[in-house]
């Protein structure tokens, strides 16, 4: 690449001398020169030639001197590296020039060997600046991209360290969300209304995820897949996932009520959470960024989310999650045999501390204890609970099971 250099000097003999002394570099396309007689002409040339790399300017010139030109160059958005040329002994002007941002200076009469060395040094400096700017821009682009997936502080760290995105086996908590009946609803909505709804919903949900420092691994329409414990280690990943699930549920219920007031029958958001080992990393190949996770842990979390539909719950978390959360509070759902599995998995509906003290929770726990013990009076207890609180869909689910001849807490999810 040829470096274009602007030489600003009112001496007419300087131009042929420069072209003669640099003829080899010009022939090899290493450098090329354009010339101006004063600062005013120099600014016009700079405006017309955006590829000028650097400026070599005398100080004493008509119309606009070199110091005034230097001040203009330093005020510009793209500062050009500038070499100041001054008469021997004019140290006051040289000091002023360096204070105003000049990169280097030369004495008159010009020693062309010194000029060649100084130009080469300045061009190396410019190349280093360009490389640094390129790295900064790449980091900013990476940060902008990563901010869509990670909490801001984590995105900032990852933007400078792509090694953290390589495939790794980690202990994670995987969280899935999905809006019930959204596909049918979307087909009936005006596209502008659908766009507004989805944008508001996803923005609100991801804000909550980022607040808990989770990673949004994937967004597909209204559905989110969130990871805790990756890419950075989070010893409390299970607790973060449960707290996040409760906040997501609160937000989605308020959001749903707001849209129902606009005659849009938005369904509840269902959430599933499971923890365990998974392979996590960027698996998008060379062209795409796709930070995601694979493994049985991820599949179970997705199936727990789907299980909410049959159970009548909105949040379903596995026992492996509950065991890792200090003072976990929740209602036992049952021992679920998820689709494609033969072993059962104890699941819970997490609750906030104040909900645990409610009479409804205590009644449910008493009824579930009878169910686990094989006590026939569990039917009566769940019937009483449903009679008092018809909106308790989980209690209704167990009552229907028992009335249809089921026993115990083992539930086959079909």
C-alpha positions in Angstrom: 0.0 0.0 0.0 1.4 3.4 -1.0 1.6 6.0 1.8 0.4 9.4 0.6 2.4 12.2 2.2 1.5 15.9 2.1 4.4 18.4 2.1 3.6 22.0 3.0 6.2 24.6 2.2 6.3 27.9 0.3 9.8 27.2 -1.2 9.3 26.2 -4.9 12.6 24.3 -5.0 11.6 21.8 -2.3 9.1 19.8 -4.5 11.6 18.7 -7.1 14.2 17.9 -4.4 11.8 15.7 -2.5 10.7 13.9 -5.7 14.4 13.3 -6.6 15.5 12.1 -3.2 12.6 9.7 -2.8 12.5 8.5 -6.5 13.3 4.9 -5.5 10.5 4.7 -2.9 8.1 6.4 -5.3 9.1 3.9 -8.1 8.5 1.0 -5.6 5.1 2.5 -4.7 6.2 2.7 -1.0 5.3 6.5 -0.9 3.9 9.2 -3.0 3.8 13.0 -2.4 1.5 15.9 -2.9 2.5 19.5 -2.2 0.9 22.7 -0.8 2.3 26.2 -0.5 0.6 27.2 2.7 -1.8 26.0 5.4 -4.9 27.1 3.5 -4.0 25.1 0.4 -3.0 22.2 2.6 -6.5 22.0 4.2 -8.1 22.0 0.8 -5.9 19.1 -0.3 -6.7 17.2 2.9 -10.4 17.7 2.3 -10.0 16.4 -1.3 -7.7 13.4 -0.4 -9.0 11.3 2.4 -6.1 8.8 2.0 -3.3 11.3 3.1 -1.3 9.4 5.7 0.9 12.2 7.2 1.9 15.8 6.9 5.4 17.4 6.7 5.0 21.2 7.2 7.2 24.3 7.5 6.3 26.8 10.2 6.8 30.2 8.4 4.4 30.4 5.4 1.9 33.0 4.0 -1.8 33.1 4.7 -1.7 30.2 7.3 1.5 29.2 9.1 2.5 25.7 10.2 1.5 26.1 13.8 -2.0 27.3 12.8 -2.3 24.4 10.4 -1.2 22.0 13.1 -3.9 23.3 15.4 -6.5 22.7 12.7 -5.2 19.2 12.1 -5.4 18.4 15.8 -9.0 19.6 16.0 -10.0 17.3 13.1 -11.8 14.0 13.8 -9.1 12.1 12.1 -5.8 13.5 13.4 -3.0 13.3 10.9 0.5 12.6 12.2 2.6 15.7 11.5 6.3 16.5 11.2 7.2 20.1 11.8 10.1 21.7 9.9 11.7 24.8 11.4 14.8 26.9 11.1 17.7 25.9 13.3 17.5 27.4 16.8 13.8 28.2 16.6 13.2 26.1 19.7 10.2 28.2 21.0 8.1 27.3 17.9 9.3 23.7 18.0 8.2 23.5 21.6 4.9 25.0 20.7 4.5 22.5 17.9 5.2 19.5 20.0 2.8 20.8 22.7 0.1 21.0 20.0 0.6 17.4 19.0 3.3 17.3 16.4 4.8 13.8 16.1 8.3 14.9 15.4 10.4 17.8 14.0 13.2 18.5 11.6 15.7 21.4 11.3 16.3 23.5 8.2 18.1 23.2 5.9 16.6 19.7 5.6 18.9 16.8 5.8 17.1 14.4 3.4 18.6 11.3 5.1 17.1 12.5 8.3 13.8 13.3 6.6 13.7 9.7 5.1 14.4 8.2 8.6 11.8 10.4 10.2 9.2 9.6 7.6 9.8 5.9 8.0 9.5 6.2 11.7 6.3 8.1 11.4 4.8 5.6 9.0 5.6 2.8 11.4 3.9 4.8 14.2 0.8 5.2 11.9 0.7 1.5 11.2 0.8 0.7 14.9 -2.0 3.2 15.5 -4.1 1.6 12.7 -3.5 -1.8 14.1 -4.6 -0.7 17.5 -7.7 1.0 16.1 -8.5 -2.2 14.2 -8.3 -4.3 17.4 -10.4 -1.7 19.2 -13.0 -1.8 16.5 -13.0 -5.6 16.5 -13.4 -5.6 20.2 -16.3 -3.1 20.0 -18.0 -5.2 17.3 -17.5 -8.4 19.4 -18.8 -6.6 22.5 -21.9 -5.4 20.5 -22.5 -9.0 19.3 -21.8 -10.6 22.7 -24.1 -8.1 24.5 -27.0 -9.8 22.8 -26.2 -13.0 24.6 -24.4 -12.1 27.8 -24.7 -9.7 30.6 -22.8 -6.5 29.8 -19.9 -7.1 32.2 -19.4 -10.7 30.9 -19.6 -9.5 27.2 -16.9 -6.9 27.9 -14.6 -9.6 29.2 -15.3 -12.1 26.5 -14.8 -9.5 23.7 -11.1 -9.6 24.5 -10.7 -13.3 25.1 -12.2 -15.6 22.5 -10.6 -18.6 24.2 -13.3 -18.6 26.8 -15.8 -19.5 24.0 -14.1 -22.7 23.0 -16.0 -26.0 23.6 -15.8 -27.0 27.3 -17.6 -29.4 29.7 -19.1 -27.4 32.5 -21.6 -27.8 35.3 -24.5 -25.6 34.3 -28.1 -24.7 35.0 -30.2 -24.8 31.9 -33.4 -22.7 31.7 -36.0 -22.9 28.9 -39.0 -20.6 28.5 -42.0 -20.7 26.1 -45.3 -18.9 25.8 -48.3 -21.3 25.7 -50.2 -21.2 22.5 -48.1 -18.5 20.9 -47.8 -20.0 17.4 -51.6 -19.9 17.0 -51.8 -16.4 18.4 -49.0 -15.1 16.2 -50.9 -16.3 13.0 -53.9 -14.3 14.0 -52.1 -11.0 15.0 -51.4 -8.1 12.7 -47.6 -8.2 11.9 -47.0 -4.7 13.4 -48.7 -5.8 16.7 -46.8 -9.1 16.7 -43.5 -7.2 16.2 -44.3 -4.8 19.1 -45.3 -7.6 21.4 -42.3 -9.8 20.7 -39.8 -7.0 20.9 -41.2 -5.8 24.3 -41.4 -9.4 25.6 -37.9 -10.4 24.6 -36.3 -7.2 25.8 -38.0 -7.5 29.2 -37.1 -11.2 29.5 -33.4 -10.7 28.5 -33.0 -7.7 30.8 -34.0 -10.0 33.7 -31.6 -12.8 32.5 -28.8 -10.3 32.3 -29.6 -8.9 35.8 -29.0 -12.4 37.1 -25.8 -12.6 34.9 -27.2 -15.4 32.8 -26.3 -16.2 29.2 -29.0 -16.2 26.5 -27.9 -19.1 24.4 -30.7 -19.0 21.9 -33.9 -17.0 21.1 -36.4 -18.7 18.7 -39.5 -16.5 18.4 -40.9 -16.2 21.9 -38.8 -19.1 23.3 -35.5 -18.5 25.2 -32.8 -20.9 26.2 -30.7 -19.5 29.1 -27.5 -20.8 30.7 -26.0 -20.2 34.1 -22.5 -21.3 34.9 -21.2 -20.7 31.3 -19.1 -19.4 29.8 -17.8 -18.1 33.1 -18.0 -20.3 36.2 -20.8 -19.5 38.6 -20.7 -21.7 41.8 -24.3 -20.5 42.6 -25.6 -21.2 39.1 -28.6 -23.2 40.4 -29.6 -20.4 42.8 -29.3 -17.8 40.0 -31.5 -19.9 37.7 -34.3 -20.3 40.3 -34.2 -16.6 41.2 -34.2 -15.7 37.5 -37.1 -18.1 36.8 -39.2 -16.5 39.6 -38.5 -13.0 38.2 -39.2 -14.1 34.6 -42.6 -15.5 35.8 -43.5 -12.3 37.6 -42.6 -10.2 34.5 -44.4 -12.4 32.1 -47.6 -12.4 34.2 -47.6 -8.6 34.3 -46.8 -8.4 30.6 -49.6 -10.9 29.8 -52.1 -8.9 31.8 -51.1 -5.7 30.0 -51.7 -7.3 26.6 -54.9 -9.0 27.6 -56.2 -5.5 28.5 -55.5 -4.7 24.8 -57.7 -7.8 23.8 -54.6 -9.9 23.0 -55.1 -13.3 24.7 -51.4 -14.0 25.5 -50.8 -17.3 27.1 -48.7 -17.9 30.3 -45.0 -18.3 30.0 -43.8 -21.8 31.0 -40.3 -22.3 32.4 -38.2 -25.4 33.0 -34.9 -25.6 34.8 -32.4 -28.5 35.3 -28.7 -28.6 36.3 -25.9 -30.9 35.5 -22.9 -31.4 33.1 -23.1 -30.1 29.5 -20.8 -29.3 26.6 -20.9 -25.5 26.0 -19.1 -23.3 23.5 -19.3 -21.5 20.2 -20.4 -24.1 17.6 -21.2 -21.8 14.7 -18.1 -22.6 12.6 -16.0 -19.9 11.0 -18.9 -17.8 9.7 -21.4 -17.7 12.5 -21.5 -17.1 16.2 -23.6 -19.7 18.0 -22.8 -20.1 21.6 -24.9 -23.0 22.8 -24.9 -26.1 25.0 -25.4 -29.9 24.3 -26.1 -32.8 26.6 -28.8 -34.6 28.6 -28.9 -31.7 31.0 -30.2 -29.4 28.2 -32.7 -32.0 27.0 -34.2 -32.5 30.5 -34.6 -28.8 31.1 -36.5 -28.5 27.8 -38.8 -31.4 28.7 -39.4 -29.9 32.1 -40.6 -26.7 30.4 -42.9 -28.8 28.2 -44.2 -30.7 31.3 -45.8 -27.6 32.7 -48.6 -27.9 30.1 -49.7 -31.3 31.5 -49.1 -30.4 35.1 -50.8 -27.0 35.1 -47.7 -25.3 36.5 -45.8 -22.3 35.1 -42.3 -23.2 36.5 -40.9 -26.7 36.9 -37.4 -27.3 38.3 -35.6 -30.6 38.9 -34.4 -31.9 42.3 -30.8 -31.5 41.2 -31.5 -27.7 41.0 -33.4 -27.6 44.3 -30.7 -29.5 46.2 -28.1 -26.8 45.2 -30.2 -23.9 46.4 -29.8 -23.0 50.1 -33.2 -22.9 51.8 -35.0 -23.8 48.6 -38.7 -23.2 48.9 -41.2 -24.9 46.7 -44.0 -27.4 46.2 -43.1 -31.0 45.2 -44.7 -31.8 41.8 -44.0 -35.5 41.7 -41.6 -38.0 40.3 -41.7 -37.3 36.6 -40.9 -39.9 33.9 -40.1 -37.5 31.1 -40.5 -38.4 27.4 -37.8 -40.7 26.2 -36.7 -41.7 29.7 -37.3 -44.6 32.0 -36.0 -43.2 35.3 -38.2 -40.8 37.2 -37.0 -37.3 38.3 -38.4 -35.4 41.3 -39.6 -32.0 40.2 -40.7 -28.9 42.2 -42.6 -25.8 41.7 -40.4 -23.0 43.2 -42.1 -20.5 45.5 -41.1 -17.2 47.1 -40.7 -17.2 50.9 -43.9 -15.4 51.5 -45.9 -18.0 49.5 -44.6 -20.8 51.7 -46.4 -19.3 54.7 -49.8 -19.2 52.9 -52.5 -21.7 54.0 -52.8 -22.9 50.4 -49.2 -24.1 50.3 -49.5 -25.8 53.7 -52.7 -27.6 52.5 -51.1 -28.7 49.3 -48.0 -30.0 51.2 -50.2 -32.0 53.6 -52.1 -33.5 50.7 -48.9 -34.4 48.8 -47.5 -36.1 51.9 -50.5 -38.4 52.0 -50.0 -39.1 48.2 -46.4 -40.1 48.9 -47.4 -42.3 51.8 -50.1 -44.1 49.8 -52.8 -42.8 52.1 -56.2 -43.2 50.4 -57.3 -39.9 52.1 -55.1 -38.0 49.7 -58.1 -37.9 47.3 -60.2 -36.2 50.0 -57.4 -33.7 50.8 -56.8 -32.7 47.2 -60.5 -32.5 46.6 -60.8 -30.1 49.6 -57.8 -28.1 48.2 -59.4 -27.8 44.8 -62.8 -26.9 46.3 -61.2 -24.0 48.2 -58.9 -22.9 45.4 -60.2 -23.9 42.0 -57.3 -21.9 40.4 -54.7 -24.4 41.8 -54.1 -26.4 38.7 -51.4 -28.6 40.2 -53.8 -29.8 42.9 -56.5 -30.4 40.2 -54.0 -32.4 38.2 -53.3 -34.7 41.2 -57.0 -35.0 42.0 -57.8 -36.2 38.4 -54.9 -38.7 38.6 -56.2 -40.1 41.8 -59.8 -40.3 40.6 -58.6 -42.2 37.5 -56.9 -44.8 39.7 -53.3 -43.5 39.9 -51.4 -43.9 43.1 -48.2 -42.5 44.4 -46.1 -39.5 43.1 -44.7 -41.3 40.0 -46.1 -39.5 36.8 -45.6 -40.6 33.2 -45.4 -37.6 31.0 -46.9 -38.4 27.7 
